[in-house]
Amino acid sequence: MTERVPSDHATVDSHRVNLETVGRTGRPRILLPDALDHDAGDVLRVSLEGTEAHAQVTADLRGDPGVEGAYPDAQLARAGEGENRLVAWLDRHGLGEGDPLLFDVVTAGYQYGLRRPGERVVYDAVEAPDDGLADIAEKFG
């Protein structure tokens, strides 16, 4: 069941993060907050101020987890192909390296939101799928 939850609701845990770039490539990278427990390869459901996307967790040279892109579906996120909605969202708002962002935990371990400080967003909170069903879907997706 989907529930609408505002970003300032008591159940949403917000973490302040800063936009980084990957080396000389200039690709955006968002370091995941220490409080989150994700490994490289995990795929997260991410809302970019209301635009739904999927992001694969990558590790930097230090081994710190982060995301470098957000794509229309989980399969494209794993492949890093298709429209990178994160880049489009950052460009649309004129955001660059060092700019602060808020990384919201909507559904722990599954669904997150990214927004600009001072912006209020209403998320369509989705429950994480059953682990068994998620494993089956990953094999076919």
N, C-alpha and C positions, 0 to 999 in steps of 0.2 A: 504494500500500500504506500502511496506517495503522500507526503505531508509537506505543506509549505511552511518554511522556517526562515525568519529574517536573520540576517547576519548579526544583529545585536541581541538575539535570543540567548537566554542563559545556557541552553544546550550546545551552542556553537562556541567552540574554543578557538580563539584567534591568536595567531602568532605573527609578529612583525618580522619580515624578511627583507633583504635588499636584492635588487636585480644585479646579477653578475654577468660577465661575458666569458666565453670559452677561448682562452688564449688569444691569438691574433685573428681568429676567425670572426670575432665579433658576434657569434651566435649567443643569444640570451641563455642564461642558466639561472634557475632559482634553487638555491640550496634548501633542502627540506629541514624544518625545525628539528632540533635534537630530540624533542619529545615524541616524534613519530618513529615508528618502528617499521621501516621499509627497506628492502634490499634491492640492489640493481636487478633489473628484469621485471620487477613488479609493475603492473599496469594499474593506474589510478583513474578514477572518474573525477574530472575537474570541471568546475564551472568558472568561466571567465566573465564575471559580472552578468551571469544569466545565459551565456552561450556555452552549451554543453560540449565537452571534449574528453579525450582520453590521453593520458601521458604515461610514458614508460620511464621508470626510475633508472637513472644512470649513476655511475660512480665517477668522481673526478680522480685526479692523480693521487690524492690523499685518501681516497676510498670513501669520501663523504657523499651521501646520496642526494640527488637533485633531479630536476626535470629541465629539459632543454627544448621541449616542444609539446604541443597539444594538438591532437588530430581528431577527425570526425568519429572514428571508431577504434576499438582496441587493436584490431588487426593492423590498421595503418600506423597506430602508435608503436607497435612492436617493430614494424618495418621502417619507421621513420619516413614514410612516404605520404604524399597527398598534401593538402592545404595545412600548413602549420598555423593553427588558430592562435597560438600564443604570440607568434611574431606579428600577426595581423592586429591582435588586440593591443599589444605594446605600441605598435606604430600609430594606431588610431588615436591613442591617448598621449603620444609624444613621450613615452617612457624610455629611459636609457639606463646605462650602467650606474649603479649606486642609488637609484631611486628606490624609496621604500614602498613596500606592498604589504598587504595583509593576507595571510594564508589561513583560511578557515577550515576547521575540522567539522564537517557537516554530519557524516556518518563515520565514526572511528574505524580506521583500517580500510575504508572503501571509497568514500566520497568527500571531496574537498572543494573549496572555493578560493579563487584568487580575486582580490579587489584592491582598489586604490584606497589609501587612508581617507577617511571622511565619507566614503561612499557606503550607502546602505543597500544591500541586495537581499532579495527574497529567493531562497533556494527551494527547489523541488527535492526534498530529502528522500532518498531511496534506500531501502534496507539492503545490506550486502547479501548477495546470493548465497545459498547453501554451498559449502565447500565442495561437496560431491558434484553438484550441478555445475559449479564454476570449472572444475577440473575437466568435466566432459565437454563443456563449451569451448574451453581452451584448446582441446585436442582437435576440434572441428573448425575452429575459427581462426 
